[in-house]
Amino acid sequence: MRVLRLAAIVSSQVKLRKTRLLSAPVLIQPDLKLFFRLLLGELVKHKRIAAATHNMYAYRIFNTETKIWWQDCDDDGETHAGSRLLHLLQILDCQNVLIVVSRWFGGIMLHGDRFKHINNVARKILESEGFITTSSKRSR
C-alpha cells in the first residue's frame, strides 16, 4: 500500500483564466471505507483547501469479499462536477481511490469549460500517481 503525505499530493495546481484547480488522489483500502470521511475532514483543515470555493470529490472502493462497489461523489456546489469525477473514475476503471479537486473562483466564468478542466486536472494527477492502469490508457 502506498502512503501519500498531504503536502506531497496537494501539489498539482493548474491556473486557467484566473481560476485555480488543485487535485489530490488517495489510495483507499476496501476495509477502510470510513477513512475517506476522516481524510476529507483533514483536507479542509489545510489552509489552501479550506479557502477553495469548491472542494469536489468522488471515490470508488471495491470490496473483494462481497464483490460490491462502494462509490459516491459530492460537487460542493459546483453542479454536476462530482458526478463527472465519478464517471471519470469509472471509465478509467480506477479502484480504491478518492479524488478531490479544489477550485478557487478567479472572477471569470468558465461555464462548460470548467468540467473539462476539472476532469483534466484529476486525470493528470491520477495518471502521475499510478492510479490509471496501462490497459485504461490504451482503451481511452
C-alpha positions in Angstrom: 0.0 0.0 0.0 1.3 3.4 -0.9 1.1 6.1 1.7 0.9 9.7 0.5 1.5 12.7 2.6 -1.0 15.6 2.2 1.8 18.0 1.4 3.0 15.7 -1.5 -0.3 15.2 -3.1 -1.6 18.8 -2.8 0.8 20.0 -5.5 -0.8 19.5 -8.9 -2.2 23.0 -9.5 -3.5 24.5 -12.8 -4.3 28.2 -13.3 -6.7 28.9 -16.1 -8.3 32.3 -16.8 -7.8 33.4 -13.1 -9.3 30.1 -11.8 -7.1 27.7 -9.9 -7.7 24.0 -9.8 -5.9 21.5 -7.5 -6.4 17.8 -7.3 -5.4 15.1 -4.8 -5.8 11.3 -5.2 -5.5 8.9 -2.2 -5.3 5.1 -2.2 -8.0 3.6 0.0 -8.1 0.1 1.3 -11.5 -1.6 0.9 -11.8 -2.2 4.7 -11.3 1.5 5.4 -14.5 2.9 3.9 -14.8 5.5 6.6 -11.2 6.6 6.2 -12.2 9.0 3.3 -14.6 10.9 5.6 -11.8 11.5 8.1 -9.5 12.4 5.2 -11.9 15.0 3.9 -12.1 16.5 7.4 -8.4 16.7 7.4 -8.2 18.2 3.9 -10.4 21.1 4.8 -8.1 21.9 7.7 -5.4 22.6 5.1 -5.4 26.4 4.7 -5.3 26.4 0.9 -8.1 23.8 0.5 -10.3 25.4 3.2 -10.1 28.7 1.2 -11.3 27.0 -2.0 -14.7 28.0 -3.5 -15.5 24.3 -4.2 -13.9 21.0 -3.0 -15.4 18.4 -5.2 -14.7 14.7 -4.7 -15.5 11.2 -5.9 -14.5 7.8 -4.7 -14.6 4.2 -5.8 -13.9 1.3 -3.5 -14.1 -2.4 -4.4 -14.9 -4.8 -1.6 -13.2 -8.1 -2.7 -15.1 -10.1 -0.1 -18.6 -9.0 -1.1 -17.7 -8.1 -4.8 -19.6 -4.8 -4.3 -18.5 -1.4 -5.4 -18.8 1.5 -2.9 -18.9 4.7 -4.9 -20.2 8.2 -4.4 -19.4 11.8 -5.1 -20.1 15.4 -4.0 -19.8 18.5 -6.0 -19.8 21.0 -3.1 -22.0 23.5 -5.0 -20.2 23.1 -8.4 -23.2 21.5 -10.0 -22.5 18.1 -11.7 -18.8 18.2 -11.1 -18.8 15.4 -8.5 -20.7 13.1 -10.8 -18.3 13.8 -13.7 -15.4 13.0 -11.4 -17.0 9.7 -10.5 -17.7 9.0 -14.2 -14.0 9.6 -14.9 -13.0 7.1 -12.2 -15.5 4.6 -13.7 -14.3 4.8 -17.3 -10.7 4.7 -16.2 -11.5 1.7 -14.0 -9.8 3.2 -11.0 -10.5 1.4 -7.8 -9.8 2.1 -4.1 -9.3 5.7 -4.7 -10.7 9.1 -3.6 -10.1 12.1 -5.8 -10.5 15.6 -4.5 -10.4 18.6 -6.8 -10.4 22.1 -5.3 -11.4 25.1 -7.3 -10.9 28.8 -6.4 -13.1 31.2 -8.4 -10.9 33.7 -10.2 -13.6 36.2 -11.3 -14.1 34.8 -14.8 -16.9 32.5 -15.6 -15.7 29.3 -17.2 -19.2 27.9 -18.0 -19.0 24.4 -19.5 -15.2 24.5 -19.8 -14.9 24.1 -16.1 -15.8 20.4 -16.4 -13.1 19.8 -18.9 -10.5 21.4 -16.7 -11.7 19.7 -13.6 -11.5 16.3 -15.3 -8.2 17.1 -16.9 -6.5 18.1 -13.6 -8.0 14.9 -12.0 -6.9 12.7 -14.8 -3.3 14.1 -14.8 -2.8 13.5 -11.1 -4.4 10.0 -11.3 -2.0 9.2 -14.1 1.1 10.7 -12.5 0.4 8.8 -9.2 -0.2 5.5 -10.9 -3.9 5.1 -10.4 -4.6 4.6 -14.1 -3.7 1.2 -15.4 -1.9 0.7 -18.7 -5.0 -1.0 -20.2 -7.1 2.0 -19.2 -4.7 4.3 -21.0 -4.8 2.2 -24.2 -8.6 1.9 -24.3 -9.2 5.7 -23.9 
